[in-house]
Amino acid sequence: MATSIHFSPAARSLFDEPLGIAVQGLGPRQQVTLRTSLRDEAGELFQAHGRYQAADDGELDLARCPALPGGSFSGLEPMGLLWALQPRKPFWRLVKKDVQTPFRLRLEVLEGHGDPPGQLLAQAEHERLFLRDGVRRVPVREGRIRATLFLPPGEDLFPGIIDIDGLGGGLREYRASLLANHGFATLALAYYNYEDLPQDVTKIHLEYFEEAVNYMLQHPQVKGPGIGLLGFSKGGDLSLSMASFLKNITAVATLNGPVANTVIPLSYKDKIIPPLPINQQYNKHYDDNILDFSDAPLDPFQVPGNQSLIPIEKAEAHLLFIAGQDDHVINSEYFATETCKHLQAQGKENFQILIYPGVGHCLDPPFFPLYPIGNHPVFQKRAVLGGELMAYSKAQVHAWPQIQAFFHKYLNDK
């Protein structure tokens, strides 16, 4: 019987969904290496491998067979061959630019546990999608707004979310597209360095984001009366500022987001919030000229006369703070816990907090590879971002449905 690979679902699956992997036609207790590979849109290669031993009947089901030591991971990890993918090129991040095309995952079954492994026994490909059938991708060029709206299938009304990314500019659509698969009308919003938006910003105007909120509330398929915000990093403090100063924000989830305005002055009407001061004397240097900037931002709760703290006590929205304990860009856990103490002292109960050990600054939806060292979003130098492979993969799988449940609860609540 020839060796064969079986995926479940068979040919294609959503990127944030589990994938069943089984190999049939092996010998009893035969030792094999399973190797996955994926090329991003720049052509860069990501790979992972696991060492396995087939069952007595010659079948290898990753849901039942643990990976043996010596591979990219070990233990019973049915999705290990996906979450353990790492770039061949150092410090490279897996980013999906065109969500209308899938990533192609290749799986090879190789003889034995040697290094390199033995002969190829079987290979197969599987598509990992970002858009479920029927999800519509609508480019938005309304007034000043530069964005993409993702609408779930059908003509119903859907809870609306604006997804706001961190520094670096441009328009990233992968989170918004995946959220639309789960029933949310999601707007991926650019705010600089995209098309005719300013390439560099010396001041951010909250009125631009207010325009995006109004666009969503006026859309015939967005369920009111309020919308949700999902903000990563700088997008987190922007989301909290929106909730503090704008109307009709019902729920805000931040991913490793500051609770003070950072990097760029923020203006709204006649008010300006200055950025949190930074002291680069606290930077730490490691080998290969890798820096750790985690202590550079000053403590917004301790800076005398600090004007950069966002007046989050004014927000009427429900707030979900998600923080990684190993974030080396900002002290996410401290920011989140101190903010919750501050809100509690003000008699507020509109917040909840999720803290994940072993999670660095980047917290993507499930099965995106760990990105522990990369380009610092402010200093544009190679820096420690933080994170541990196994803990990160577990946190992704836990946090993503928590985010969806949070938005479903507060955006669908009558």
Secondary structure, 3 states (H helix, E strand, C coil): CCCEEEEECCCEEECCCCCEEEEECCCCCCEEEEEEEEECCCCCEEEEEEEEECCCCCCEECCCCCEECCCCCCECCCCHHHHCCEECCCCCCCCCCCCCCCEEEEEEEEECCCCCCCCEEEEEEEEEECCCCCCEEEEEEECCEEEEEEECCCCCCEEEEEEECCCCCCCCCHHHHHHHHCCCEEEEECCCCCCCCCCCCCCEEHHHHHHHHHHHHHCCCEEEEEEEEEEECHHHHHHHHHHHHCCCEEEEEEECCCCECCCCCEEECCEEECCCCECHHHCEEEHHHEEECCCCECCCCCCCCCCCECCHHHCCCEEEEEEECCCCCCCHHHHHHHHHHHHHHCCCCCEEEEEECCECCCCCCCCCCCCCEEECCCCCCEEECCECHHHHHHHHHHHHHHHHHHHHHHHHCC
